[in-house]
Amino acid sequence: MKSDSSQSPVVTPEPADCNAVPASILSWPLEDLQIRGPQKEKFEALRAWIVRSDLTAARALVDPESAASAQLTDHTMRELEHAVIARFRPLREAAQMLRLLQRGVDWLRVTGKAHFPPLRAPVVIKRPASPFREDTVELIGRVRIWRDALLYAGQSASDAADILGCLLMSAQLFGAALHPHVLGGILRSVLQEDVSPFHGDQWPGVAMSLRFRGQDAAEFRRWRPDLLTLCWMARWARARRATPTFTHALREAAVNAAKTAAQEEKLLWTLIAPWFGRHVQSPFRPRSLPACMVAVRRHWAMQLPGVLLGYADRTWVSHALQPHAWSRIYSVALPSSPSSRDAVRTERSETEAE
């Protein structure tokens, strides 16, 4: 690959000198390319670098009618890509520069002003952090203590608040509910008696519509409890009927707390913290819900493939099938759960609009 010559004696031509070459990068219509604001400043820096470069593709961009244009190949475009990546740092900045350059090259190709081989779309992949950290062994050890404590808690948990705390901890420790919004959705579902068999089978589960980037009901997902959490759900169902006042007050608090992430985490911690106080010794108790979930996630990082872990902790947002999709699959009319009605209503309105 040819190196970028920052000491090149090539004199930067003025845009007015290129009026006869409308396809030159010096005369690209930035407004038509939707390059505005901060992007315009980035593009100016990119253009200045391309003018000084002696790469074949760079010379062709400055003067598409020159001999360099006849020498353009996929290889010369790859050289330009690599040179941009080497010149601009950090890597995310280089990706932005390549996207701006790709926008202009695509415009040349579509309008027929010049025939350039296409540039590849830059994709910056964020490397996941290694699970083998200094505190990993310590955190996994704590989670094992919590799991053992939860197993023994079945013999002593009796009041509704303790049973609900056991349920929420079991959902994390054995059901891989690794995000506060997912845990909050489970809490609202069990308070609203909205745990029912999924469509097409008899395994109970929770359907929930979750926020994503500030947008309500942006993600629709289903969560299937493990056997232990299912047992705690059964115990909670009995405790809920025995304590209607407590359940009603907590149900209203959960609905109000769902409006913001901070309120939801605060409510969850008020239910989970007493569980640690009753069943776990002081040195092994977390100080907050995020600290608790970090440890639990570290445990599951050693148990689950990366794709499943990313879905469990909402690093990757996906969508479960809507009730009407299950209806088509099984050719029966199936009712939607209360927690999923907003998502269903949104999807139907979009379908009707189309």
Disulfide bonds with the S-S distance in Angstrom:
none
